[in-house]
Amino acid sequence: MFLRFSEEVQKLLLLSLKEKNRLRDSFIGTEHIFLGILSMKKNSVCELLNSFNITYEVFSSFFIKKDNDIDNYFVFSPLVRDIFKSISLDKKNSEVMITDIVFEILSDPSSKVVYVFRKLNVDIKSLLKMLNISKKKKGIKKGILNELGINLNDRNKDDVLIGELTALEALCRSIVDNEVSSFLV
């Protein structure tokens, strides 16, 4: 998946890992990716975010350090994993750039980044326009099926199987740990 990531995105992943460790989190989330972008001072995306008064200091103030073990592995939140898979599928023969990642993160209302940006009264639509990113990627309209469903024809069969097994394992662990409502079981 990472082979097509530009050198700048690979640097971003290392900075995101550093932020995950600084905050003592278990996995890399969207907030760690944006903290990584904001720590890249000589980057056009960082400069644009700064023009919206989104600085490293302001953005990082929304996240509190925790007291758990540091894990030096690239473990991504489910949202970040899905974003990276989606981008990799979309950019089959071209490099993944930071703007691709920013577009995907800002397009997902469930990301912590969108939550923080709303708290900071950032106009996300204007930000996307200034990044010169169209909401319609490659002319494909995002309908309800594209938002909620997965086109299995676009995925590697092994990835689908692994993803389904991972979801099944997580459900089984939740049932064993009594984290699932008896209504669902």
C-alpha positions as CSV (number, residue, x, y, z in Angstrom):
1,M,0.0,0.0,0.0
2,F,2.8,2.4,0.9
3,L,4.9,1.8,-2.3
4,R,3.1,4.6,-4.2
5,F,3.2,7.1,-1.4
6,S,5.4,10.1,-2.3
7,E,8.6,10.7,-0.3
8,E,6.8,13.6,1.4
9,V,3.9,11.3,2.5
10,Q,6.4,8.7,3.8
11,K,8.0,11.5,5.9
12,L,4.5,12.4,7.0
13,L,3.9,8.9,8.2
14,L,7.0,9.0,10.3
15,L,6.0,12.3,11.8
16,S,2.5,10.9,12.5
17,L,4.1,7.9,14.3
18,K,6.1,10.4,16.4
19,E,2.9,12.3,17.3
20,K,1.1,9.0,18.2
21,N,4.0,8.2,20.6
22,R,4.1,11.8,22.0
23,L,0.4,11.6,22.8
24,R,0.9,8.0,24.0
25,D,-1.9,6.7,21.8
26,S,-2.3,3.1,20.7
27,F,-2.8,3.8,17.0
28,I,-2.3,6.5,14.4
29,G,-5.5,8.5,13.9
30,T,-6.4,11.4,11.7
31,E,-5.3,13.8,14.4
32,H,-1.8,12.4,14.3
33,I,-1.6,12.8,10.5
34,F,-2.7,16.5,10.8
35,L,-0.2,17.1,13.6
36,G,2.4,15.6,11.3
37,I,1.4,17.9,8.5
38,L,1.4,21.0,10.8
39,S,4.9,20.1,12.0
40,M,6.2,20.2,8.4
41,K,6.8,23.9,8.4
42,K,8.0,24.1,4.7
43,N,4.9,22.6,3.2
44,S,2.2,24.3,1.1
45,V,-0.6,22.5,2.9
46,C,0.9,23.5,6.3
47,E,1.1,27.1,5.1
48,L,-2.5,27.0,3.9
49,L,-3.7,25.6,7.3
50,N,-1.8,28.3,9.1
51,S,-3.6,30.9,7.0
52,F,-6.8,29.5,8.5
53,N,-5.2,30.0,12.0
54,I,-4.6,26.3,12.3
55,T,-1.2,26.0,13.8
56,Y,0.6,23.1,15.4
57,E,0.2,24.6,18.8
58,V,-3.5,25.4,18.4
59,F,-4.4,22.0,16.9
60,S,-2.3,20.0,19.4
61,S,-4.0,21.8,22.4
62,F,-7.1,19.7,21.7
63,F,-5.3,16.4,22.6
64,I,-4.2,15.5,26.1
65,K,-1.2,13.2,26.8
66,K,-2.1,9.8,28.3
67,D,-0.2,7.5,30.6
68,N,0.0,4.2,28.6
69,D,2.9,2.4,26.9
70,I,4.4,3.7,23.7
71,D,4.2,1.4,20.7
72,N,6.7,2.1,17.9
73,Y,4.7,0.3,15.2
74,F,2.5,1.8,12.4
75,V,-0.9,0.8,13.9
76,F,-3.6,2.8,12.2
77,S,-7.1,3.6,13.4
78,P,-9.8,1.9,11.3
79,L,-10.7,5.2,9.7
80,V,-7.0,5.9,8.7
81,R,-6.6,2.3,7.4
82,D,-9.7,2.7,5.3
83,I,-8.6,6.1,4.0
84,F,-5.2,4.7,3.0
85,K,-6.8,1.7,1.3
86,S,-9.2,4.0,-0.6
87,I,-6.5,6.3,-1.7
88,S,-4.3,3.4,-2.8
89,L,-7.1,2.0,-4.9
90,D,-7.9,5.4,-6.4
91,K,-4.3,6.1,-7.3
92,K,-3.4,2.7,-8.8
93,N,-0.6,4.0,-11.0
94,S,0.3,7.3,-9.4
95,E,1.9,8.6,-6.3
96,V,-0.2,9.4,-3.2
97,M,0.3,13.0,-2.2
98,I,-0.5,14.8,1.0
99,T,-3.4,16.7,-0.6
100,D,-5.0,13.3,-1.4
101,I,-4.8,12.4,2.3
102,V,-6.1,15.8,3.4
103,F,-9.0,15.6,1.0
104,E,-10.1,12.1,2.3
105,I,-9.7,13.1,6.0
106,L,-11.7,16.4,5.6
107,S,-14.3,14.6,3.6
108,D,-15.1,12.3,6.5
109,P,-17.3,14.0,9.1
110,S,-16.4,11.3,11.7
111,S,-12.7,12.3,11.8
112,K,-11.4,14.1,14.8
113,V,-9.8,16.6,12.5
114,V,-13.2,17.7,11.2
115,Y,-14.5,17.9,14.8
116,V,-11.6,20.2,15.8
117,F,-11.8,22.3,12.7
118,R,-15.5,22.9,13.4
119,K,-14.6,23.9,17.0
120,L,-12.1,26.4,15.5
121,N,-14.9,27.6,13.1
122,V,-12.8,26.6,10.0
123,D,-14.8,26.7,6.7
124,I,-13.8,23.3,5.4
125,K,-15.3,23.9,2.0
126,S,-13.2,27.0,1.5
127,L,-10.1,25.1,2.7
128,L,-10.7,22.3,0.2
129,K,-11.2,24.9,-2.6
130,M,-8.0,26.7,-1.7
131,L,-6.2,23.3,-1.7
132,N,-7.6,23.2,-5.3
133,I,-9.3,19.9,-4.6
134,S,-12.7,19.2,-6.1
135,K,-15.3,17.4,-4.0
136,K,-16.0,15.4,-7.1
137,K,-13.0,13.1,-7.5
138,K,-12.4,12.1,-11.1
139,G,-16.0,13.0,-12.0
140,I,-17.5,10.3,-9.8
141,K,-20.4,11.5,-7.8
142,K,-20.5,10.2,-4.2
143,G,-24.0,8.7,-3.8
144,I,-25.4,7.0,-0.8
145,L,-24.1,3.6,-2.1
146,N,-20.6,4.9,-2.6
147,E,-20.6,6.4,0.9
148,L,-22.0,3.3,2.7
149,G,-21.0,0.4,0.6
150,I,-17.8,-1.1,-0.8
151,N,-17.4,-2.1,-4.4
152,L,-15.8,-5.5,-4.0
153,N,-14.8,-5.5,-7.7
154,D,-12.3,-2.7,-6.9
155,R,-10.6,-4.6,-4.2
156,N,-8.1,-7.4,-4.1
157,K,-9.9,-10.6,-3.1
158,D,-7.2,-11.3,-0.4
159,D,-7.8,-7.8,1.1
160,V,-11.5,-8.4,1.3
161,L,-11.0,-11.8,3.0
162,I,-8.5,-10.4,5.4
163,G,-10.8,-7.4,6.2
164,E,-13.8,-9.6,6.7
165,L,-11.8,-11.9,9.0
166,T,-10.5,-9.0,11.0
167,A,-14.0,-7.7,11.4
168,L,-15.2,-11.1,12.4
169,E,-12.4,-11.5,14.9
170,A,-13.1,-8.1,16.4
171,L,-16.8,-9.0,16.8
172,C,-15.9,-12.4,18.4
173,R,-13.5,-10.6,20.9
174,S,-16.3,-8.1,21.7
175,I,-18.8,-10.9,22.4
176,V,-16.3,-12.8,24.6
177,D,-15.5,-9.6,26.5
178,N,-19.2,-8.9,27.0
179,E,-18.9,-5.6,25.0
180,V,-21.8,-6.4,22.7
181,S,-25.3,-5.9,23.7
182,S,-27.3,-9.1,24.2
183,F,-29.8,-7.7,21.7
184,L,-27.2,-8.2,19.0
185,V,-26.1,-11.7,20.0
